Amino acid sequence: MVAPARPQFVLFGSSIVQLSYSHSGWGSFLSDIYSRKADIILRGYYGWNSRRALQVLNQVFPKDAATQPSLVIVYFGGNDSMGPHSSGLGPHVPLQEYIANMRKILVHIQSLSEKTRIIVLSCPPVNEELVRGNTSTIFSELVRTNALCRSYSDACIKLCQELGVKVVDLFNALQSIDDWKNVCFT
């Protein structure tokens, strides 16, 4: 060990987590604010959904680890909430399965330690015009709408309230910003 043990903050999710260190993102701000106070551990996976997260949950958060995280920030839902792809492939996870997957993820993290705290980020809105403009119709149009995002966000918030987990309502928070479609996305 290089220095005395510090609290661990684990950022666990899809691209919003993976890219949190890009473009002066929220992960880099956390690292700056908590430098020399906590170790920020990035476990963000571009394109992943809650189904994939369950596959690695025990490896990312082993119950028998000598040190358990003090804080886990969890984000899945943006990819889950994409409409099903015509090929049957893609990141879409039906809403009821998403809820069940998130329940398993959160209950597992809650069981790590009484001292482990969790913050969940709900599914954010999308700039539908921008998404449509960047979608190739050659392979099949991706379906990403605010109606789908809202339903996954609402379900996530309801689940977190049920489990007593703190949640940030990204869907409504981002839309409360003036010109959110142009200033909230890279």
Disulfide bonds with the S-S distance in Angstrom:
none
